[in-house]
Amino acid sequence: MKEAFQYNIIRFQPDTETGEFANIGVVVYAPVAHSLAFRLLTPGQHQRITGFFSPLDNSVFQSTLALAQTELQRVQKLLPKVTNPAGLYEELIRAREDIIRYAPTGVILGDAPQTSANELFNRYVERVQPLAA
């Protein structure tokens, strides 16, 4: 049976003044199961990002990915243990002046959070167009 998951696209925005960003990942929150799934670009997938934000040093992007992954893994482990998992998720995605930003929350119906994260990643990060129905 399909379940409603919340999701946010993860954006890399190295210059807050210009407002330019690139989608680098997706996070999916399953409120019923109190679980979190995510998918990020790998450090080797930097060409589009460093090309767009030229002359951005690749190490800036790679260290940003590592920090994002560490934070997502930390929240993923904490989520089932806290008394207010929705509050923890909201804290993760809240707006802040940072190089990592989260797009407004969307909702998707899915069978498994990681499957939904992979589907959303393919669409919004790898820009794979869905097949026409």
N, C-alpha and C positions, 0 to 999 in steps of 0.2 A: 504494500500500500504506500502510495506517495505521501510524503511529509513536506510541510512548508519549512524551508530553510531561509535564513537571512544571509545576504552576501554583500561584500564590499570589494570593489576593485582597488588594488593597491597601486598607488601612483608614486613615481620617482619625480621629484620637483626640486632640482638643485638650485634654482634661482627663484626665490619667492617674488621678486619684483616683477619679473616678466609673466609669471603665472603659467609658463609652459611646463607641461608634464608628459611623462610617458607611462603607460600601464606596464607594470612589471610583475603583477601577481594578483591572486584572488584569495579571499578568506571567506569561508562558509561556516555559519553558526547554526547548529541544530538545537533549538530551544528545548525540545522534549527530551532528548538524550543528554543534554548539557555537554555537547562535544563540539570540537572545532576541527575543521579541515582546511588546508591551504595548499597552494602551489605557487611557487616563485620561479622566475627565470633562474637559470644557473649562472654562475660567474662567467662561464665561457660564452654565454649568449649576450654579449655586451655590444656587439658591433652596431646594431641599430640605435642603441641608447647613446653610446659614446660618439657615434656619427651625428646624431641629432643635436647633442649638447656640446659639439666640438668647440673648444679644445679640452673637454673634460678628460681628466686623467682616469684611466681604467680602474686604478686602485680605489678611487673615490666610490665608483659604482660597486665594485666588489666588496668593499668594507660595509657599504650601506646594505647590500644584500645579506651579508653575514649578520649584521645587527638585526635586521628585520626577521630573519629566520630564527635567531636566538629568542627574540621577543615572542614570536608566534608559537614556538615550541614551549616556552615558559607558560604562556596563557593556556595552551592546549593541555598541559599537564595539570594546571591549577583548576581549570574549569569544573571538572566533576567533583572537586573537593570543597568548593566554596559554597557559602549559604546563598549568595546572590550571583549566580552565573551570568545572568543577563546584564547585571551591573558591571561585571568584569569585562564582558564583551564590549559594552558601551564605552568603557574606559580605554580599551584597546583602540577603538576606531574614532575616538573623539577628535575634533579638529584641534590642531596645534601647529605652531610655526616650526615645521620640521622638514627635512628633506624627503621624508616618507609621509604621504597623505593617503587618506582613505576616502573614496568616492561615497556619495550618499548611499544609504542602504537600499538594497533591492530584495525581492523575494522570488524564490524559485521553488517549484515542486520537484522533488526528487526522491529516489529510493535510498541513496547513501550520500552523506556529505562529501566524501572524497570524489565520488563519481561526478557529483554536481560541480565541485571545484575544478575538476579536470575539464568538464564541458565549458564552463565559464572561462577558464584560462585559454582554451583553444579559441574561443570567440573573441574575447576582449584583449588578450595579450598577443597571441599568435595570429590573430585576425583571420581565422578560418571562417569563411562564410557558411552559414547553415544551408543545407540542401533545401531546395524549393519543395513545398508540400504539394 
